[in-house]
Amino acid sequence: MSIPVLIISMVLFLVLFFGIGFIANMLLRMTWIFCFIYPVIALSMIDRIAFSRYFTDPGTAFRQLGEHLSSIHLSDALVLSSGLAGALLAGVAIKALRKNGYRMF
């Protein structure tokens, strides 16, 4: 992945997950909910296993997840971590708005 594509992808994931996290936090009234949901989304992007297999066949599913996580490229890790940063910033923004008296709905 070239440097300009990496930078654009990082900014895109940051803004995308900030927006989704902000709206989810505003609607659900749970400040940090998307910070817990984002890792599930990120792992589903990395791993091509159905989510139900983690419960029906956990040994194979977690072994394959470990193999996929160990083979991830640095650029992919940077893009996914910028998405997590966007989700965290959404929680910080909602918390600051609520602290200053802003009420959503």
CNS distance restraints for C-alpha pairs under 8 A (distance, minus, plus):
assign (resid   1 and name CA) (resid   5 and name CA) 6.50 0.50 0.50
assign (resid   1 and name CA) (resid   6 and name CA) 6.41 0.50 0.50
assign (resid   1 and name CA) (resid  75 and name CA) 7.12 0.50 0.50
assign (resid   2 and name CA) (resid   6 and name CA) 6.17 0.50 0.50
assign (resid   3 and name CA) (resid   7 and name CA) 6.19 0.50 0.50
assign (resid   4 and name CA) (resid   8 and name CA) 6.14 0.50 0.50
assign (resid   5 and name CA) (resid   9 and name CA) 5.97 0.50 0.50
assign (resid   6 and name CA) (resid  10 and name CA) 6.10 0.50 0.50
assign (resid   6 and name CA) (resid  75 and name CA) 6.68 0.50 0.50
assign (resid   6 and name CA) (resid  79 and name CA) 7.30 0.50 0.50
assign (resid   7 and name CA) (resid  11 and name CA) 6.24 0.50 0.50
assign (resid   8 and name CA) (resid  12 and name CA) 5.99 0.50 0.50
assign (resid   9 and name CA) (resid  13 and name CA) 6.09 0.50 0.50
assign (resid   9 and name CA) (resid  79 and name CA) 6.27 0.50 0.50
assign (resid  10 and name CA) (resid  14 and name CA) 6.09 0.50 0.50
assign (resid  10 and name CA) (resid  78 and name CA) 7.05 0.50 0.50
assign (resid  10 and name CA) (resid  79 and name CA) 4.75 0.50 0.50
assign (resid  10 and name CA) (resid  80 and name CA) 7.80 0.50 0.50
assign (resid  10 and name CA) (resid  82 and name CA) 5.63 0.50 0.50
assign (resid  10 and name CA) (resid  83 and name CA) 7.36 0.50 0.50
assign (resid  11 and name CA) (resid  15 and name CA) 6.09 0.50 0.50
assign (resid  11 and name CA) (resid  82 and name CA) 7.42 0.50 0.50
assign (resid  12 and name CA) (resid  16 and name CA) 5.83 0.50 0.50
assign (resid  13 and name CA) (resid  17 and name CA) 5.91 0.50 0.50
assign (resid  13 and name CA) (resid  79 and name CA) 6.67 0.50 0.50
assign (resid  13 and name CA) (resid  80 and name CA) 7.35 0.50 0.50
assign (resid  13 and name CA) (resid  82 and name CA) 6.19 0.50 0.50
assign (resid  13 and name CA) (resid  83 and name CA) 4.70 0.50 0.50
assign (resid  13 and name CA) (resid  86 and name CA) 7.30 0.50 0.50
assign (resid  14 and name CA) (resid  18 and name CA) 5.94 0.50 0.50
assign (resid  14 and name CA) (resid  82 and name CA) 5.18 0.50 0.50
assign (resid  14 and name CA) (resid  83 and name CA) 4.65 0.50 0.50
assign (resid  14 and name CA) (resid  84 and name CA) 7.45 0.50 0.50
assign (resid  14 and name CA) (resid  85 and name CA) 6.47 0.50 0.50
assign (resid  14 and name CA) (resid  86 and name CA) 4.35 0.50 0.50
assign (resid  14 and name CA) (resid  87 and name CA) 7.65 0.50 0.50
assign (resid  15 and name CA) (resid  19 and name CA) 6.07 0.50 0.50
assign (resid  15 and name CA) (resid  83 and name CA) 7.82 0.50 0.50
assign (resid  15 and name CA) (resid  86 and name CA) 6.28 0.50 0.50
assign (resid  16 and name CA) (resid  20 and name CA) 6.23 0.50 0.50
assign (resid  16 and name CA) (resid  83 and name CA) 7.51 0.50 0.50
assign (resid  16 and name CA) (resid  86 and name CA) 7.51 0.50 0.50
assign (resid  17 and name CA) (resid  21 and name CA) 5.64 0.50 0.50
assign (resid  17 and name CA) (resid  83 and name CA) 5.58 0.50 0.50
assign (resid  17 and name CA) (resid  84 and name CA) 7.40 0.50 0.50
assign (resid  17 and name CA) (resid  86 and name CA) 5.22 0.50 0.50
assign (resid  17 and name CA) (resid  87 and name CA) 5.40 0.50 0.50
assign (resid  18 and name CA) (resid  22 and name CA) 5.83 0.50 0.50
assign (resid  18 and name CA) (resid  83 and name CA) 7.66 0.50 0.50
assign (resid  18 and name CA) (resid  86 and name CA) 4.25 0.50 0.50
assign (resid  18 and name CA) (resid  87 and name CA) 5.03 0.50 0.50
assign (resid  18 and name CA) (resid  88 and name CA) 7.68 0.50 0.50
assign (resid  18 and name CA) (resid  89 and name CA) 6.47 0.50 0.50
assign (resid  18 and name CA) (resid  90 and name CA) 5.03 0.50 0.50
assign (resid  19 and name CA) (resid  23 and name CA) 6.19 0.50 0.50
assign (resid  19 and name CA) (resid  90 and name CA) 7.25 0.50 0.50
assign (resid  20 and name CA) (resid  24 and name CA) 6.05 0.50 0.50
assign (resid  20 and name CA) (resid  87 and name CA) 7.91 0.50 0.50
assign (resid  21 and name CA) (resid  25 and name CA) 5.89 0.50 0.50
assign (resid  21 and name CA) (resid  34 and name CA) 5.46 0.50 0.50
assign (resid  21 and name CA) (resid  35 and name CA) 7.95 0.50 0.50
assign (resid  21 and name CA) (resid  86 and name CA) 7.74 0.50 0.50
assign (resid  21 and name CA) (resid  87 and name CA) 5.35 0.50 0.50
assign (resid  21 and name CA) (resid  90 and name CA) 5.57 0.50 0.50
assign (resid  21 and name CA) (resid  91 and name CA) 7.30 0.50 0.50
assign (resid  22 and name CA) (resid  26 and name CA) 6.04 0.50 0.50
assign (resid  22 and name CA) (resid  87 and name CA) 7.73 0.50 0.50
assign (resid  22 and name CA) (resid  90 and name CA) 4.86 0.50 0.50
assign (resid  22 and name CA) (resid  91 and name CA) 6.96 0.50 0.50
assign (resid  22 and name CA) (resid  93 and name CA) 7.78 0.50 0.50
assign (resid  22 and name CA) (resid  94 and name CA) 6.87 0.50 0.50
assign (resid  23 and name CA) (resid  27 and name CA) 6.07 0.50 0.50
assign (resid  24 and name CA) (resid  28 and name CA) 5.81 0.50 0.50
assign (resid  24 and name CA) (resid  29 and name CA) 7.89 0.50 0.50
assign (resid  24 and name CA) (resid  33 and name CA) 7.92 0.50 0.50
assign (resid  24 and name CA) (resid  34 and name CA) 7.11 0.50 0.50
assign (resid  25 and name CA) (resid  29 and name CA) 5.33 0.50 0.50
assign (resid  25 and name CA) (resid  30 and name CA) 5.34 0.50 0.50
assign (resid  25 and name CA) (resid  31 and name CA) 5.25 0.50 0.50
assign (resid  25 and name CA) (resid  32 and name CA) 7.18 0.50 0.50
assign (resid  25 and name CA) (resid  33 and name CA) 6.77 0.50 0.50
assign (resid  25 and name CA) (resid  34 and name CA) 7.18 0.50 0.50
assign (resid  25 and name CA) (resid  90 and name CA) 7.79 0.50 0.50
assign (resid  25 and name CA) (resid  91 and name CA) 7.16 0.50 0.50
assign (resid  25 and name CA) (resid  94 and name CA) 7.13 0.50 0.50
assign (resid  26 and name CA) (resid  30 and name CA) 7.53 0.50 0.50
assign (resid  26 and name CA) (resid  31 and name CA) 7.82 0.50 0.50
assign (resid  26 and name CA) (resid  94 and name CA) 7.29 0.50 0.50
assign (resid  26 and name CA) (resid 104 and name CA) 6.23 0.50 0.50
assign (resid  27 and name CA) (resid 104 and name CA) 7.83 0.50 0.50
assign (resid  31 and name CA) (resid  91 and name CA) 5.25 0.50 0.50
assign (resid  31 and name CA) (resid  94 and name CA) 6.49 0.50 0.50
assign (resid  31 and name CA) (resid  95 and name CA) 6.54 0.50 0.50
assign (resid  32 and name CA) (resid  36 and name CA) 7.04 0.50 0.50
assign (resid  32 and name CA) (resid  88 and name CA) 7.57 0.50 0.50
assign (resid  32 and name CA) (resid  91 and name CA) 5.43 0.50 0.50
assign (resid  33 and name CA) (resid  37 and name CA) 6.44 0.50 0.50
assign (resid  34 and name CA) (resid  38 and name CA) 5.74 0.50 0.50
assign (resid  34 and name CA) (resid  87 and name CA) 6.18 0.50 0.50
assign (resid  34 and name CA) (resid  91 and name CA) 7.94 0.50 0.50
assign (resid  35 and name CA) (resid  39 and name CA) 7.38 0.50 0.50
assign (resid  35 and name CA) (resid  84 and name CA) 7.01 0.50 0.50
assign (resid  35 and name CA) (resid  87 and name CA) 5.63 0.50 0.50
assign (resid  35 and name CA) (resid  88 and name CA) 6.10 0.50 0.50
assign (resid  35 and name CA) (resid  91 and name CA) 7.77 0.50 0.50
assign (resid  36 and name CA) (resid  40 and name CA) 7.61 0.50 0.50
assign (resid  37 and name CA) (resid  41 and name CA) 6.58 0.50 0.50
assign (resid  38 and name CA) (resid  42 and name CA) 6.06 0.50 0.50
assign (resid  38 and name CA) (resid  84 and name CA) 6.64 0.50 0.50
assign (resid  38 and name CA) (resid  87 and name CA) 7.32 0.50 0.50
assign (resid  39 and name CA) (resid  43 and name CA) 5.95 0.50 0.50
assign (resid  39 and name CA) (resid  84 and name CA) 7.78 0.50 0.50
assign (resid  40 and name CA) (resid  44 and name CA) 6.16 0.50 0.50
assign (resid  41 and name CA) (resid  45 and name CA) 6.37 0.50 0.50
assign (resid  42 and name CA) (resid  46 and name CA) 6.36 0.50 0.50
assign (resid  42 and name CA) (resid  80 and name CA) 6.74 0.50 0.50
assign (resid  43 and name CA) (resid  47 and name CA) 5.80 0.50 0.50
assign (resid  44 and name CA) (resid  48 and name CA) 6.48 0.50 0.50
assign (resid  44 and name CA) (resid  49 and name CA) 7.47 0.50 0.50
assign (resid  44 and name CA) (resid  51 and name CA) 7.72 0.50 0.50
assign (resid  46 and name CA) (resid  68 and name CA) 6.79 0.50 0.50
assign (resid  46 and name CA) (resid  69 and name CA) 7.29 0.50 0.50
assign (resid  47 and name CA) (resid  64 and name CA) 7.77 0.50 0.50
assign (resid  47 and name CA) (resid  65 and name CA) 5.99 0.50 0.50
assign (resid  47 and name CA) (resid  68 and name CA) 6.44 0.50 0.50
assign (resid  49 and name CA) (resid  53 and name CA) 6.88 0.50 0.50
assign (resid  49 and name CA) (resid  61 and name CA) 7.00 0.50 0.50
assign (resid  50 and name CA) (resid  54 and name CA) 7.67 0.50 0.50
assign (resid  51 and name CA) (resid  55 and name CA) 7.81 0.50 0.50
assign (resid  52 and name CA) (resid  56 and name CA) 6.32 0.50 0.50
assign (resid  53 and name CA) (resid  57 and name CA) 5.13 0.50 0.50
assign (resid  53 and name CA) (resid  58 and name CA) 6.44 0.50 0.50
assign (resid  53 and name CA) (resid  61 and name CA) 6.25 0.50 0.50
assign (resid  54 and name CA) (resid  58 and name CA) 4.53 0.50 0.50
assign (resid  54 and name CA) (resid  59 and name CA) 8.00 0.50 0.50
assign (resid  54 and name CA) (resid  61 and name CA) 5.53 0.50 0.50
assign (resid  54 and name CA) (resid  62 and name CA) 7.02 0.50 0.50
assign (resid  57 and name CA) (resid  61 and name CA) 6.20 0.50 0.50
assign (resid  58 and name CA) (resid  62 and name CA) 5.83 0.50 0.50
assign (resid  59 and name CA) (resid  63 and name CA) 6.16 0.50 0.50
assign (resid  60 and name CA) (resid  64 and name CA) 6.13 0.50 0.50
assign (resid  61 and name CA) (resid  65 and name CA) 6.13 0.50 0.50
assign (resid  62 and name CA) (resid  66 and name CA) 6.08 0.50 0.50
assign (resid  63 and name CA) (resid  67 and name CA) 6.33 0.50 0.50
assign (resid  64 and name CA) (resid  68 and name CA) 6.17 0.50 0.50
assign (resid  65 and name CA) (resid  69 and name CA) 6.05 0.50 0.50
assign (resid  66 and name CA) (resid  70 and name CA) 6.09 0.50 0.50
assign (resid  67 and name CA) (resid  71 and name CA) 6.35 0.50 0.50
assign (resid  68 and name CA) (resid  72 and name CA) 6.34 0.50 0.50
assign (resid  72 and name CA) (resid  76 and name CA) 6.53 0.50 0.50
assign (resid  72 and name CA) (resid  77 and name CA) 6.85 0.50 0.50
assign (resid  73 and name CA) (resid  77 and name CA) 6.36 0.50 0.50
assign (resid  74 and name CA) (resid  78 and name CA) 6.15 0.50 0.50
assign (resid  75 and name CA) (resid  79 and name CA) 6.26 0.50 0.50
assign (resid  76 and name CA) (resid  80 and name CA) 6.16 0.50 0.50
assign (resid  77 and name CA) (resid  81 and name CA) 5.97 0.50 0.50
assign (resid  78 and name CA) (resid  82 and name CA) 6.15 0.50 0.50
assign (resid  79 and name CA) (resid  83 and name CA) 6.52 0.50 0.50
assign (resid  80 and name CA) (resid  84 and name CA) 6.50 0.50 0.50
assign (resid  81 and name CA) (resid  85 and name CA) 6.17 0.50 0.50
assign (resid  82 and name CA) (resid  86 and name CA) 6.22 0.50 0.50
assign (resid  83 and name CA) (resid  87 and name CA) 6.40 0.50 0.50
assign (resid  84 and name CA) (resid  88 and name CA) 6.20 0.50 0.50
assign (resid  85 and name CA) (resid  89 and name CA) 6.05 0.50 0.50
assign (resid  86 and name CA) (resid  90 and name CA) 6.18 0.50 0.50
assign (resid  87 and name CA) (resid  91 and name CA) 6.54 0.50 0.50
assign (resid  88 and name CA) (resid  92 and name CA) 6.33 0.50 0.50
assign (resid  89 and name CA) (resid  93 and name CA) 6.00 0.50 0.50
assign (resid  90 and name CA) (resid  94 and name CA) 6.16 0.50 0.50
assign (resid  91 and name CA) (resid  95 and name CA) 6.05 0.50 0.50
assign (resid  92 and name CA) (resid  96 and name CA) 6.09 0.50 0.50
assign (resid  93 and name CA) (resid  97 and name CA) 6.14 0.50 0.50
assign (resid  94 and name CA) (resid  98 and name CA) 6.10 0.50 0.50
assign (resid  95 and name CA) (resid  99 and name CA) 6.07 0.50 0.50
assign (resid  96 and name CA) (resid 100 and name CA) 6.27 0.50 0.50
assign (resid  97 and name CA) (resid 101 and name CA) 6.51 0.50 0.50
assign (resid  97 and name CA) (resid 102 and name CA) 5.31 0.50 0.50
assign (resid  97 and name CA) (resid 103 and name CA) 7.88 0.50 0.50
assign (resid  98 and name CA) (resid 102 and name CA) 5.08 0.50 0.50
assign (resid  98 and name CA) (resid 103 and name CA) 6.39 0.50 0.50
